[in-house]
Amino acid sequence: MPNQKSPDLVLVEWIDAAHYDGWQFGASPENLFESCWTVGFLLKSSKEGVLIAQTWYPGDTANLIQIPAGMIKKKTILGDLNFG
């Protein structure tokens, strides 16, 4: 494999959406917005959000997650991988 550079590795702190199934039987639902974190290869970043791959190989990716911009609290670029 010739010299290759990966997409940037990124750490994203974001607020996940939640869905509470079934009847609540009069109980007040809690409104919890807690952070979660995703680490991976940054494939795309725009004003709408980011697309991250958990697995990357030149010309191929797997296990993608798309996070809308409104849910992102912080995005940290960790660097990239140079190999070959």
URUR-V606593 format. One record per pair of residues at least 12 apart in sequence whose ideal C-beta (glycine too) atoms are under 8 Angstrom apart, sorted by the first residue. I is the first residue (numbers start at 1). J is the second residue. If there is no record, write none. Layout:
I/J, I/J
This chain:
1/58, 1/83, 1/84, 2/84, 3/82, 3/83, 3/84, 4/58, 4/82, 4/83, 4/84, 5/80, 5/81, 5/82, 6/41, 6/56, 6/80, 6/81, 6/82, 7/41, 7/42, 7/43, 7/53, 7/56, 7/80, 8/41, 8/42, 8/77, 8/78, 8/79, 8/80, 9/39, 9/40, 9/41, 9/42, 9/77, 9/78, 9/79, 9/80, 9/81, 10/39, 10/40, 10/41, 10/42, 10/50, 10/52, 10/75, 10/76, 10/77, 10/78, 11/37, 11/38, 11/39, 11/75, 11/76, 11/78, 12/37, 12/38, 12/39, 12/50, 12/52, 12/67, 12/72, 12/74, 12/75, 12/76, 13/35, 13/36, 13/37, 13/72, 13/73, 13/74, 13/75, 14/35, 14/36, 14/37, 14/38, 14/67, 14/71, 14/72, 14/73, 15/33, 15/34, 15/35, 15/36, 15/71, 15/73, 16/34, 16/36, 16/71, 17/71, 18/32, 35/73, 38/52, 38/65, 38/67, 39/78, 40/52, 40/53, 40/54, 40/56, 40/63, 40/65, 41/53, 41/54, 41/55, 41/56, 41/61, 42/77, 43/61, 43/64, 45/75, 46/69, 47/69, 48/68, 48/69, 49/66, 49/67, 49/68, 49/69, 49/70, 49/71, 49/72, 50/66, 50/67, 50/69, 50/72, 50/75, 51/64, 51/65, 51/66, 52/64, 52/65, 52/66, 52/67
